[in-house]
């Protein structure tokens, strides 16, 4: 509204202007809806890319985990074929090779089942676990690699340990991944590579210590070693240690990384003991 003045400057009226803002409002609403639509589309695209990346990571994880039992099965079968060619068949050795092949095939099946349960977001199967036996099972898959890299393994298992609550397959995979990392870290130390495996009880906790005499972890990268997608390896994905830490923490434990005095890296898996009424001697089956 504007005043209307006469020739002598007196107010003789006013001018009131009306403007239809509906078209502007409609354009503003349309622009806002278009912006929200683009945002939703962008979110959907990001979700799609995330799913694709996750599928790629899962495929890589499946190939990585299944490769070990499959390699073991092939080795045992080749050993069995070699035994069959001998003039004097050693049936005990042949039976052992075939039994080991069946065991590794069962392990591959359990890994696939656990991966499927992970994808479908089922709960972890936490059960009382003998830590020494789980470590022994994991290390049995590294026999060929240790021999091929000329690495000596030093095992110091505490004879009596309480049980721990964990998912057996995931715990074995954590141990296998840490031990394999140690083997890779000792590439330049052959033939003097030393892989040390120790279990011990610390109060109401049980610890597994995996150490090597390799190059160790650079001090400027030690605080980032468990960050997703961070890797000290040239072609590493940066997921292995992050997944290991997540798995151990899901068991109520801690995964600690550090360097030994002198040279070499050291990883400590620290887990709470199971209730006293479930604590039993946890040795290693032959």
Secondary structure, 3 states (H helix, E strand, C coil): CEEEECCCCCEEEEECCCCCCHHHHHHHHHHHHHHHHHHHHHHHHHHHHHHHHHHHHHHHHHHHHHHHHHHHHHHHHHHHHHHHHCCCCCHHHHHHHHHHHHHHHHHHHHHHHHHHHHHCCCCCCCEEECHHHHHHHHHHHHHHHHHHCCEEEEEECCCCCCCEEECHHHHHHHHHHHHHHHHHHCHHHCCCEEEEEEEEEECCEEEEEEECCCCCCCCCCHHHCCCCCCCCCCCCCCCHHHHHHHHHHHCCCEEEEEECCCCCEEEEEEEEECCHHHCCCCCCCC
